[in-house]
Amino acid sequence: MPFTPFHLGPALFIGLLLFSFFDLPTLLVSSVIVDIEPFLVLLFKLDYPTHGFFHSYLGGTIATVAVAFAMFAVRKGIQRIMSAFKLQQNSSFTKISFTSLFGVYSHIFLDSPLYQEIKPFYPLDFNPMYRTISASSIYLLCILSFLAGFILYVYRIRRNR
């Protein structure tokens, strides 16, 4: 799913469902951050796989570290934004790091059945997950989880009035 919002659906739903366990802003960012790679490949017409190194668990781990440090650094500003949405969280670096890992890895997990070029277990040069789940099933899951996440958000707001 090159730079699409589809990954936000599962992140929103899981982040709200397990709100005390995950840092929601970090989960949203980390679930889409690795799609900077295909965006840059397409934008600059690079001779590089659209879903390359950062769509592997090894590359994703590097992205996880970058996201965790960045999200921890900007957490105060994000807390103000989240308060406006009635979603206050005060997360530790450990929670942000774990959430970042979950978000990036879930992105790779959802993309791996869709694209043969993804090498999730790089340096191994194959994708054992390719076509194990249909593209339509993954897209439907992402759309339905976004709707479920929205419903969960509305429920949460009404419950906390």
C-alpha positions in Angstrom: 0.0 0.0 0.0 2.3 2.8 -1.2 1.7 5.9 1.0 -2.0 5.2 1.5 -4.0 5.9 4.6 -5.1 2.2 4.8 -2.7 1.4 7.6 -4.3 4.0 9.8 -7.4 1.9 10.1 -5.9 -1.0 12.1 -3.7 1.5 14.1 -6.7 3.6 15.1 -8.8 0.7 16.1 -6.1 -1.2 18.0 -4.8 2.1 19.5 -8.2 3.0 20.9 -9.1 -0.5 21.9 -5.8 -0.9 23.9 -5.5 2.8 24.7 -3.8 2.2 28.1 -1.3 -0.2 26.5 -0.3 1.8 23.4 0.6 5.4 22.7 -2.0 6.3 20.1 -0.1 9.1 18.2 3.0 6.9 18.0 0.9 4.0 16.7 -0.6 6.1 14.0 2.7 7.5 12.9 4.6 4.3 13.1 2.0 2.4 11.1 2.6 4.6 8.0 6.1 5.9 8.4 7.8 3.1 6.3 5.7 4.2 3.3 8.1 7.2 3.0 10.3 4.6 1.2 7.9 3.9 -1.7 6.9 7.6 -1.9 10.6 8.6 -2.4 11.2 5.8 -4.8 8.3 6.9 -7.0 8.9 10.6 -6.5 12.5 10.5 -7.6 12.1 7.6 -10.0 14.8 5.6 -8.2 16.2 2.4 -9.4 15.2 0.7 -6.2 12.4 -1.6 -5.2 9.3 0.3 -4.2 9.1 -1.7 -1.0 12.7 -2.2 -0.2 14.8 -2.4 3.0 12.5 -0.5 5.3 9.7 -3.0 4.4 11.8 -5.7 6.1 11.7 -6.4 9.8 15.4 -5.5 10.0 14.9 -2.2 8.2 11.7 -1.7 10.2 13.6 -2.0 13.4 15.8 0.9 12.4 12.7 2.9 11.5 11.3 2.0 14.9 14.2 3.5 16.7 14.0 6.7 14.7 10.2 7.0 15.3 10.5 6.3 19.0 13.1 9.0 19.6 11.2 11.5 17.4 7.8 10.8 19.0 9.4 11.1 22.5 11.0 14.4 21.6 7.7 15.9 20.4 5.4 14.3 23.0 4.6 17.5 24.9 3.2 19.2 21.7 1.4 16.1 20.7 -0.2 15.8 24.2 -1.8 19.2 23.6 -3.3 18.1 20.3 -4.5 14.8 21.8 -6.2 16.7 24.7 -8.2 18.6 22.1 -9.5 15.2 20.9 -10.1 14.1 24.5 -7.4 11.5 24.2 -5.0 12.5 26.9 -2.0 10.2 27.4 1.3 10.6 29.3 3.5 7.9 27.8 7.0 6.8 28.9 9.8 6.2 26.4 9.4 2.5 26.9 5.7 2.7 25.9 6.5 4.8 22.9 9.3 2.5 21.8 7.1 -0.7 22.1 4.3 1.1 20.3 6.6 2.2 17.5 7.8 -1.4 17.1 4.2 -2.7 17.0 3.2 -0.1 14.4 6.1 -0.6 12.1 6.0 -4.4 12.3 2.2 -4.4 11.7 2.7 -2.3 8.6 5.3 -4.8 7.3 3.0 -7.7 8.2 0.0 -6.2 6.3 2.1 -5.3 3.2 4.0 -8.6 3.0 1.1 -10.6 1.5 0.5 -7.9 -1.1 3.9 -7.4 -2.7 6.3 -10.1 -4.0 9.2 -7.6 -3.9 9.0 -7.3 -0.1 11.6 -9.3 1.7 10.2 -9.3 5.3 13.0 -11.5 6.6 15.9 -9.7 4.8 18.7 -10.7 4.3 16.7 -13.8 3.2 15.8 -13.1 -0.4 12.2 -14.3 -0.5 8.7 -13.4 0.8 7.0 -16.4 2.3 4.0 -14.3 3.1 3.3 -13.3 -0.5 -0.3 -14.1 -1.5 -1.1 -15.9 1.8 -4.0 -13.4 2.3 -5.8 -11.8 -0.6 -5.3 -8.1 -1.3 -9.1 -7.5 -1.0 -9.2 -9.1 2.4 -6.4 -6.9 3.7 -7.9 -3.7 2.3 -11.3 -4.7 3.7 -9.8 -5.3 7.1 -8.1 -1.9 7.0 -11.3 -0.1 6.0 -13.5 -1.9 8.5 -11.0 -1.4 11.3 -11.0 2.3 10.5 -14.8 2.4 10.8 -14.6 0.4 14.0 -11.9 2.8 15.3 -14.1 5.8 14.6 -17.1 4.2 16.4 -14.8 3.4 19.3 -13.6 7.0 19.4 -17.2 8.3 19.4 -18.2 5.8 22.1 -15.2 6.9 24.2 -16.0 10.6 23.9 -19.7 10.0 24.9 -18.8 7.8 27.8 -16.3 10.3 29.2 -18.7 13.3 29.2 
